[in-house]
């Protein structure tokens, strides 16, 4: 199991990463999750219909994704975010 340094994860905030071939920006770090996760916002003009708490459409918003930093076995970085291997994130 990889041991991530929560302070080092903070360097990802604001960075551009590719998720499933789409450019995204890291807008939030969920360090309390196990494993930690990143909230990504799709770059560009990609918008989706945003729903309120009742499921009613209320407008258009940038698409967001919540992605775990590690794979399901917690022994390597998430393969959907290959750029993470280029950062010093380990404790």
Buried (B, 14 or more C-beta within 10 A) or exposed (E): EBEBEEEEBEBBEEBEBBBEEBEBBBEBBBBEEEBBBBBBBBBEEEEEEBEEEEEEEEEEEBBBBEBBBBBEEBEEBBEBBEEBEEBEBEE
